[in-house]
Amino acid sequence: MKIATIKDIARIAKVSSAAVSRVLNNDMTFNVPDDTRHRIMETASKLNYRRNERKQKNEPNDMQQLKFGLVIWCSEQMEYSDPFYLSIRQGIEKECVKHGINISSVFRFMDESNTNIDAHQLDGLFVIGKVHIDIINKSTRTRNIVSIDYVLSDEFDSVMFDLPKATRQALDHLLQLGHRKIGYIGGISYIRTSEGKMFNTDARQKEFEVILKEIDLFNPNYVFVGDWRAEVGYELMKQALEAEDVPTAFVIGSDPMAIAALKAVSESNYKVPDDIAIVSIDDIQLASFVTPPLTSIKVFMEEMGGTAVKLMADRMRGRELALHVTIPTKLLMRKSCGADTADT
């Protein structure tokens, strides 16, 4: 005899699997009409549904029977060229295993692709990257959504790292080393909307300008911005080195751009860190293997992904108030900054 599942009950009662799970787990915070609650309980009784009382405590809502999706705004090729979102995704996948969560659908937005996705059958959705809330609202009925690296709205959970603080850590370090002519290399941020890209100044660049303006050290000629691609970091550093007035130090918005910028410096008459100090943001694995090893602000990317899953699990247990979690960052000193205490 086939054992009844939550999906069976949901199909017959014409409700979502998440609704069935919360009703059967006596979640009194779940606001559902009495007739719907009665229909679910009656269907479960007719199907002779039995809960698995031995289920682990971290799986109280039968999440193994629910369907979850992942929205990510970059291609697989982009993921491997810049591991930021790849590491977040891996953090999600590892934590999902612990919670019995099944990612059944993955939706990718490429730069030129359309934004039509169908996630209406999903019980929960993880959104990695800057995707506009309108795209999500038209794509799914679920309110169980966690965004990573962007705040969709106050209605949904989010996980971020503190971009302004990371920039301040990088700048403070260079200022403490005595640098006063500090440049910035980075990219232009954008939000993916149904009409295309909505561009804006990146938070790293904004914070860089604010901090240096406060101490009267900002020079707009020291700011070099393009796309968030490694090869652009190379091109922008080349451009900076060709100027008459070259900064003695740079904050670079991502490690892939910084590694490419190191190559540009190595091809010039300048040396890192003797002539130019570099501090980047990310701390990808490759950062410690380049020459010289890259001083970087560590972003705990896998932890961001793992935290998103924990928020989802907590949400599925009935929490209604949205939470916005900020993951801290950490300065890791290596040779590229020129500090005497830098690690090899």
Residue pairs with C-beta under 8 A, 6 or more apart in sequence:
3 50
4 44
4 47
4 48
4 49
4 50
5 49
5 65
6 17
6 20
6 21
6 24
6 49
6 62
6 65
6 66
7 17
7 65
8 47
8 49
9 20
9 24
9 40
9 43
9 44
9 47
9 49
10 16
10 17
10 19
10 20
12 43
12 47
13 20
13 36
13 39
13 40
13 43
15 36
15 39
15 40
16 123
16 141
16 142
17 65
17 66
17 67
17 123
18 61
18 66
18 123
18 124
18 142
18 144
18 316
19 30
19 32
19 36
19 40
20 40
20 44
21 61
21 62
21 63
21 65
21 66
21 316
22 30
22 32
22 61
22 316
22 318
23 30
23 32
23 36
23 37
23 40
23 41
24 40
24 41
24 44
24 49
24 51
24 62
25 60
25 61
25 62
27 317
27 318
29 318
29 319
29 320
30 318
51 62
55 62
56 100
58 98
58 99
58 100
58 313
59 99
59 100
60 317
61 313
61 316
61 317
63 99
63 100
63 101
63 102
63 313
63 316
64 100
64 101
64 102
66 101
66 102
66 123
66 124
66 316
67 102
67 104
67 105
67 121
67 122
67 123
67 124
68 96
68 101
68 102
68 103
68 104
68 105
68 122
68 123
68 124
68 125
68 126
68 312
69 103
69 104
69 105
69 106
69 107
69 119
69 122
69 124
69 125
69 126
69 140
70 89
70 92
70 103
70 105
70 106
70 107
70 125
70 126
70 127
70 128
71 107
71 109
71 117
71 119
71 125
71 126
71 127
71 128
71 129
71 131
71 136
71 139
72 79
72 85
72 89
72 106
72 107
72 108
72 109
72 127
72 128
72 129
73 85
73 108
73 109
73 128
73 129
73 130
73 131
73 192
74 82
74 85
74 108
74 109
74 110
74 129
75 108
75 110
76 108
78 85
79 85
79 86
79 89
80 86
81 229
81 230
81 256
82 228
82 229
82 230
82 254
82 256
83 284
83 285
83 301
84 254
84 282
84 284
84 299
84 301
85 128
85 129
85 149
87 284
87 301
87 302
87 305
88 128
88 148
88 149
88 301
88 302
88 304
88 305
88 308
89 128
89 305
90 302
90 305
91 301
91 302
91 303
91 304
91 305
91 306
91 308
91 309
92 103
92 126
92 128
92 148
92 305
92 306
92 308
92 309
93 103
93 305
94 302
94 305
94 306
95 101
95 305
95 306
95 308
95 309
95 310
96 102
96 103
96 309
98 309
99 309
99 310
99 312
99 313
101 124
101 309
101 312
101 313
103 126
104 122
105 119
105 122
107 117
107 119
109 115
109 129
109 131
109 192
111 197
115 135
115 192
115 193
115 194
116 139
117 135
117 139
118 139
119 125
119 139
119 140
119 142
120 139
120 140
120 141
122 140
122 142
123 142
123 144
123 316
124 142
124 144
124 145
124 146
124 312
124 315
124 316
125 136
125 140
125 142
125 144
125 145
125 146
126 145
126 146
126 147
126 148
126 308
126 309
126 312
127 136
127 145
127 146
127 147
127 148
127 150
127 152
128 147
128 148
128 149
128 305
129 148
129 149
129 150
129 192
130 149
130 150
130 189
130 190
130 191
130 192
131 147
131 150
131 152
131 191
131 192
132 191
132 192
132 193
132 194
132 198
133 152
133 153
134 193
134 194
135 192
135 193
135 194
136 145
136 152
138 194
143 155
143 156
144 312
144 315
144 316
145 152
145 156
145 157
146 156
146 157
146 158
146 159
146 308
146 309
146 311
146 312
146 315
147 156
147 157
147 158
147 159
148 158
148 159
148 160
148 304
148 305
148 308
149 159
149 160
149 161
149 304
150 158
150 160
150 191
151 158
151 160
151 324
152 158
154 322
155 322
156 322
157 308
157 311
157 312
157 315
157 322
157 323
157 324
157 325
158 322
158 323
158 324
158 325
159 304
159 305
159 307
159 308
159 311
159 325
159 326
159 327
160 304
160 324
160 325
160 326
160 327
161 299
161 300
161 304
161 326
161 327
161 328
161 329
162 326
162 327
162 328
162 329
163 202
163 203
163 204
163 207
164 203
164 204
164 206
164 207
165 328
165 329
166 204
166 281
166 297
166 299
166 329
167 203
167 204
167 207
167 208
167 211
167 251
167 281
168 207
168 211
169 297
169 329
169 331
170 251
170 279
170 280
170 281
170 297
170 331
171 182
171 208
171 211
171 212
171 251
173 279
173 295
173 331
173 333
173 337
173 339
174 182
174 249
174 251
174 277
174 279
174 337
175 182
175 215
177 249
177 277
177 337
177 338
177 339
179 247
179 248
179 249
179 277
180 217
180 248
181 217
181 219
181 222
181 245
181 246
181 247
181 248
181 249
182 212
182 217
182 222
182 247
182 248
182 249
182 250
182 251
183 219
183 222
183 223
183 224
183 240
183 247
183 249
183 250
183 251
184 204
184 205
184 208
184 222
184 223
184 224
184 225
184 250
184 251
184 252
184 253
185 224
185 225
185 233
185 236
185 237
185 240
185 250
185 251
185 252
185 253
185 257
185 258
185 261
186 202
186 204
186 205
186 224
186 225
186 228
186 252
186 253
186 254
186 257
187 202
187 225
187 226
187 227
187 228
187 229
187 232
187 253
187 254
187 257
188 199
188 200
188 201
188 202
188 225
188 226
188 227
188 228
189 199
189 200
189 201
189 202
189 203
190 197
190 198
190 199
190 200
191 197
191 198
191 200
202 225
202 253
204 251
204 253
204 281
205 223
205 225
205 253
208 223
208 251
209 218
209 223
212 218
212 219
219 247
221 243
221 245
222 240
222 247
224 236
224 237
224 239
224 240
225 236
226 232
226 235
226 236
228 253
228 254
228 257
229 256
229 257
230 256
230 257
230 259
230 260
231 260
232 257
232 260
233 252
233 254
233 256
233 257
233 258
233 259
233 260
233 261
233 264
234 260
234 261
234 263
234 264
235 264
236 257
236 261
237 250
237 260
237 261
237 264
237 265
238 264
240 246
240 247
240 250
241 264
241 265
241 268
241 270
246 270
246 276
247 276
248 275
248 276
248 277
249 276
249 277
249 278
249 279
249 337
250 261
250 276
250 277
250 278
250 279
251 279
251 280
251 281
252 258
252 261
252 278
252 279
252 280
252 281
253 280
253 281
254 280
254 281
254 282
255 280
255 281
255 282
255 283
255 284
255 286
255 287
255 294
255 296
256 282
256 284
257 280
258 278
258 280
258 287
258 294
258 296
258 336
259 286
259 287
259 290
259 294
261 278
262 272
262 278
262 290
262 291
262 292
262 294
262 336
265 271
265 272
265 276
265 278
266 272
270 276
272 278
272 292
272 336
273 292
273 335
273 336
273 337
273 338
274 338
277 295
277 336
277 337
277 338
278 294
278 295
278 336
278 337
279 295
279 296
279 297
279 336
279 337
280 287
280 294
280 295
280 296
280 297
280 336
281 296
281 297
281 299
281 329
282 296
282 297
282 298
282 299
282 301
283 296
283 297
283 298
283 299
283 332
284 296
287 293
287 294
287 296
287 334
288 294
288 334
292 334
292 335
292 336
293 334
293 335
293 336
293 342
293 343
293 344
294 334
294 336
295 331
295 332
295 333
295 334
295 335
295 336
295 337
295 339
295 342
296 332
296 334
297 329
297 330
297 331
297 332
298 329
298 330
298 331
298 332
299 327
299 329
300 327
300 328
300 329
303 327
304 327
307 325
307 327
311 323
311 325
332 343
333 339
333 341
333 342
333 343
334 342
334 343
334 344
335 342
335 343
335 344
336 342
